[in-house]
Amino acid sequence: MRFHSTRDVKLAYTSAQAITQGLSKDGGLFVPDAFPKLAAGQLEELSSMDYPHRAAAVMGMFLEDFSAGELAAFTEKAYGSQFDDPSIAPVRRIDENTAALELWHGPTCAFKDMALQMLPLLLTASMKKTGETRRACILTATSGDTGKAALEGFRDVPGTKIMVFYPKDGVSDVQALQMTSQEGANVGVSAVYGNFDDAQAGVKKIFSDEAFREELDGKGWFLSSANSINLGRLLPQVVYYVSAYCDMAAAGMVRMGEPVNFCVPTGNFGNILAGFYARQMGLPVKKLICASNANDVLTDFISTGTYDRNRPFFTTISPSMDILVSSNLERMLFHLSGGDDGFVRKCMEGLASEGKYTVPEDLMAALREIFACGCCGEEGTREQISRIFTAHGYLIDTHTAVAYRVLEDYRASTGDMTPAAVVSTASPYKFCGAVLEAIGGAAEGSGVELIDRLSEKSGVRIPEPLAALKGKQPRFTQCVSKQEMQEAVRSFIG
Ligand SMILES: *Cc1c(COP(=O)(O)O)cnc(C)c1O
């Protein structure tokens, strides 16, 4: 299997090369030249395995230049005791035909761990395979959860350094302290004035600066990304869709072979794109429901066919979805257009110059066969948290609440009652202020103090890594402008 750039299919690489590079040099994203197919009986086989073995089997179908033994060793390590649930990605049934796929049992309590516990292992192995002798400087812009998960994944990994930029006022108190108190000798963290798109644009600019890359090269470093555009992040995410299906079948929610729906709280389109990859492999998925918060650029896109980022940006209580440019959508455009790199280039040029592009109606029709969409504002988010807690004693975070609400709206408007999993992307304790308020608690004070109050009010156990945050002091206090980011990287590498 080869991986191509979405903007130039003539560029073809092995998976190790694609993972090492992160982003193609023409600005495109790496995509597989075909989707491997689940064989007859393979889902039953996977059902009898634990999560690390499921992960090795599913990823192995894409990663042909990695041996089965190698992948098994990696998944054993990535999905081990740092998760506080032996199922790693447990499916929790909420009612007759609804479940929550809990992706937040890892060390940073958000779904990013599912990929970022794995990526450092894939990346360092890929560097060896490709003969890369320079060291990797991981550069990441984060809307909150990626940063911490990447820091935790790469901390003290030999041959790497990691620098994380987060928007100063775009992350929760808990998220900020999680990052600024990060331990490890090879880590750096800086706030950026502005929102997530500012931070992400700053990082993209550094990546595309040839002179800067040469300068680093002279010092024995190259830049790599831990953002969800890296193939090494996308593939581990495919696993939990397959795994969830096996678990839903085992629990009797669906008969093996019958379809399910997934409703995914979406920002950069990485999580839901992995669901699409699983579906392309033959996983019985009817609809992938794309849920947005008040930043409803994807809802509008799926409804109208025009992607238009020219709109107000809202800072919401589900900040990991506060995104106006969903990078991974580029892969979707590539696959839906049958691999038309010229079409993808044209869309991305439109996005760069005018902030928008329009997709022809026939492609949109194909997209709507697979994807449904919906959005949910702040009030709806709070209401949903309160309602699910009251009705089921189940506490969900703000992002999960958006998806849950969108699933309910989807069911009400379509009548499609296919068994569904709401993809639950964060522990409610990462967003305690908003969650506490939603269930009727008083939410004055800073996020970290609120952890205890949420626990008293809800009776739900505090995840260990968040309990340990109390009393931690920030190690990193720097805040820079978008223009100063490159200099910050330069002095971090030294
Ligand atoms: C990153 C994140 C999302 C959005 O995922 P994408 O892959 O960017 O679509 C949703 N919820 C939480 C809690 C996240 O951390």
The ligand as an SDF file (V2000), in Angstrom:
LIG
                    3D

 15 15  0  0  0  0  0  0  0  0999 V2000
  -10.2540   17.1350   19.5850 C   0  0  0  0  0  0  0  0  0  0  0  0
  -11.5660   16.9690   20.2300 C   0  0  0  0  0  0  0  0  0  0  0  0
  -12.7420   16.9450   19.4780 C   0  0  0  0  0  0  0  0  0  0  0  0
  -12.7570   17.1410   17.9810 C   0  0  0  0  0  0  0  0  0  0  0  0
  -12.1310   16.0850   17.2940 O   0  0  0  0  0  0  0  0  0  0  0  0
  -11.6670   16.2750   15.7750 P   0  0  0  0  0  0  0  0  0  0  0  0
  -10.8850   15.0780   15.4480 O   0  0  0  0  0  0  0  0  0  0  0  0
  -10.8300   17.5280   15.7670 O   0  0  0  0  0  0  0  0  0  0  0  0
  -12.8860   16.4310   14.9620 O   0  0  0  0  0  0  0  0  0  0  0  0
  -13.9410   16.7530   20.1410 C   0  0  0  0  0  0  0  0  0  0  0  0
  -13.9810   16.6320   21.4860 N   0  0  0  0  0  0  0  0  0  0  0  0
  -12.8730   16.6730   22.2440 C   0  0  0  0  0  0  0  0  0  0  0  0
  -12.9950   16.5530   23.7120 C   0  0  0  0  0  0  0  0  0  0  0  0
  -11.6270   16.8290   21.6420 C   0  0  0  0  0  0  0  0  0  0  0  0
  -10.5420   16.8570   22.4040 O   0  0  0  0  0  0  0  0  0  0  0  0
  1  2  1  0
  2  3  1  0
  2 14  2  0
  3  4  1  0
  3 10  2  0
  4  5  1  0
  5  6  1  0
  6  7  2  0
  6  8  1  0
  6  9  1  0
 10 11  1  0
 11 12  2  0
 12 13  1  0
 12 14  1  0
 14 15  1  0
M  END
$$$$
